[in-house]
């Protein structure tokens, strides 16, 4: 798979000054109508590999779908014994989500993980999940923990996308996907305090973040590899903002990263999924996530 992936190499200056070189999308490879992918290798401020997907939201027929309610929605999780947590969604790998959607007749061409969830505790393999904040699938509430304190990525049924702080209930019916993230990285071209405060942070992880261009045309999905000595050490939140700004984003949101990070597309020729990012060197499987997002064509 990687021999076919374009390698965009950016050698940054010795200091991470907050404005990386603009990402050269001319190097990107088209994997589906309106969707390009690009790999970026960084040596400063540390060894990092970033994997990009750019989506042209003006592409006719391009739509979004996500994990929905589990059939046992609302029942107590039988495999969680340290209290009571209600079932909201069933955990699933991003790849299996895309495959299942295709079997159901949706021409899914790309997929990525999204919102954080609970429980996240030993034995780590619970079948169900309760996603954080407010999350909608096709206008239906999957989870809602009161007024969301974290921002949301919203894909409307007409194909437009937004990053919002709130989502009024009277708009739910117009929503294809609304998933909560950890925090806002950029707003109207400016870094937020959430990102700025992490400028010198040594907390490095694999990361997943989304960005939108100021004119609303482009969605940027970013996956950064981490925890892999000699390959990619990971990113802090400030790094994400710098990278997304360099790609062309005006608004940006940090989603669930770590071992959940998954970015892939459908290889129609091979009839299989192709992963863009790489997990921790010691990980031999892809995590089942509470919520996944897919792109398809009507």
TAZI-V905714 format. One record per backbone hydrogen bond with DSSP energy under -0.5 kcal/mol. CO is the residue of the C=O (numbers start at 0). NH is the residue of the N-H. E is the energy in kcal/mol with one decimal. If there is no record, write none. Layout:
BEGIN
CO	NH	E
CO	NH	E
END
This chain:
BEGIN
0	3	-1.4
1	4	-1.1
5	7	-0.7
5	38	-1.6
6	8	-0.8
7	9	-0.6
7	40	-1.6
8	10	-0.5
9	11	-0.8
9	42	-0.5
14	16	-1.2
22	24	-1.2
23	26	-1.6
24	27	-1.3
28	36	-2.6
31	34	-2.5
33	55	-3.0
34	30	-2.1
34	31	-1.3
35	53	-2.4
36	28	-2.6
37	51	-3.0
38	7	-5.2
39	41	-0.5
39	49	-2.8
40	9	-1.7
41	47	-2.1
46	232	-3.0
47	41	-3.1
48	224	-2.4
49	39	-3.1
50	222	-2.5
51	37	-1.6
52	54	-0.5
52	220	-2.9
53	35	-2.5
54	56	-1.0
54	218	-2.2
55	58	-1.8
58	61	-1.9
60	297	-2.3
62	295	-2.4
64	293	-3.1
69	72	-2.0
71	74	-2.2
74	86	-3.3
76	79	-1.2
78	80	-0.5
80	82	-0.9
84	76	-2.7
86	73	-3.3
87	69	-1.9
88	87	-0.5
88	90	-0.5
88	128	-2.4
91	288	-2.3
92	96	-2.2
93	97	-2.3
94	98	-2.4
95	99	-2.8
96	100	-2.3
97	101	-2.1
98	102	-2.1
99	103	-1.5
100	105	-2.3
101	104	-1.5
105	107	-2.3
106	296	-0.7
108	265	-2.4
109	294	-2.2
110	263	-2.4
111	292	-3.0
113	255	-2.8
115	131	-2.2
117	129	-2.9
120	123	-3.0
126	90	-2.3
128	87	-1.7
128	88	-2.1
129	117	-1.3
132	144	-0.5
134	141	-3.2
134	142	-1.4
135	177	-1.8
136	139	-1.7
139	136	-2.5
142	134	-2.6
143	145	-0.8
150	180	-2.6
151	153	-0.6
151	163	-2.4
152	178	-2.3
153	155	-0.5
153	161	-2.7
154	175	-2.2
154	176	-2.3
155	158	-2.1
159	155	-2.7
161	153	-3.2
161	163	-0.5
163	151	-3.2
167	170	-1.9
168	171	-1.3
170	173	-1.7
171	174	-2.0
173	156	-2.5
174	138	-0.6
175	137	-3.4
176	154	-3.2
177	135	-2.6
178	152	-2.8
182	253	-2.8
184	191	-2.1
185	251	-1.8
186	189	-1.6
189	186	-2.4
191	195	-2.9
192	196	-2.8
194	197	-1.4
195	198	-1.8
197	200	-1.7
201	203	-1.2
204	234	-2.3
205	257	-2.8
206	223	-2.3
207	254	-2.5
208	221	-3.1
209	252	-2.7
210	219	-3.3
211	249	-3.4
211	250	-1.8
212	215	-1.9
216	56	-3.2
217	212	-2.2
218	54	-2.8
218	220	-0.5
219	210	-2.6
219	221	-0.5
220	52	-1.8
221	208	-2.2
222	50	-3.0
223	206	-1.7
224	233	-0.5
227	230	-2.3
227	231	-2.6
231	227	-2.3
232	226	-0.8
234	204	-1.6
235	239	-1.5
236	240	-1.7
237	241	-2.3
238	242	-2.7
239	243	-2.7
240	244	-2.3
241	245	-2.1
242	246	-1.4
243	247	-1.0
243	248	-2.6
244	247	-0.6
245	22	-2.5
249	188	-3.1
250	211	-2.6
251	184	-2.2
251	185	-1.5
252	209	-2.2
252	254	-0.5
253	181	-2.6
253	182	-1.0
256	259	-1.7
257	260	-1.4
258	286	-0.7
261	112	-1.4
262	275	-3.1
262	276	-0.9
263	110	-2.3
264	266	-0.6
264	273	-2.9
265	267	-1.0
266	270	-1.5
266	271	-1.5
271	266	-3.4
273	264	-1.8
279	282	-1.6
286	288	-0.6
288	91	-2.2
290	113	-1.5
291	66	-1.7
292	111	-2.2
293	64	-2.2
294	108	-3.4
294	109	-1.1
295	62	-3.0
296	106	-0.7
END
